[in-house]
Amino acid sequence: MKRMAWVRCLLGACLGISISTVIAIVVSAMLGDGTYYAVHPQLIQDMGSELAAVVLQTGVSVLYGAAWGGASLIWEREDWSLTRQTLTHLVICSLATFPVAYVMRWMGRDVMGVVSYFAIFLAVYAGVWGFQFARMKRRIACINRCMQQWGSGAE
């Protein structure tokens, strides 16, 4: 289990860098001025240089992705209910994501920014929960079919 956690964290770290790059591309495209913004312009000011801001964002994205990757093991805890899995994953990922979004300036640093951040985060989580619920339902149906086939074959 520990080895799998390390593997997931490593894969998540790589994914974290990829996600931060995609976010930068999407934000740059939304601004529509033809410029690629590797990081938020205010983060450059905060850090003193673009390079320092990019290094910080890359390092934080590695940690952020690793947290999400490691947290993905929660979905494999078959001894936990879907609600417990979802809430545990939500808490871990919220604790990993909120400070990153705040420091990296991926969200507004005012009340409205925090409220909209959590609204979006919870909406995404509702989707995650729905997906996991449907997946678990299919898994249970498959187990039930296998048990019925095994039971009918034993007679």
Secondary structure, 3 states (H helix, E strand, C coil): CHHHHHHHHHHHHHHHHHHHHHHHHHHHHHHCCCCCCCCCHHHHHHHCCHHHHHHHHHHHHHHHHHHHHHHHHHHHCCCCCHHHHHHHHHHHHHHHHHHHHHHCCCCCCCHHHHHHHHHHHHHHHHHHHHHHHHHHHHHHHHHHHHHHHHHHHCC
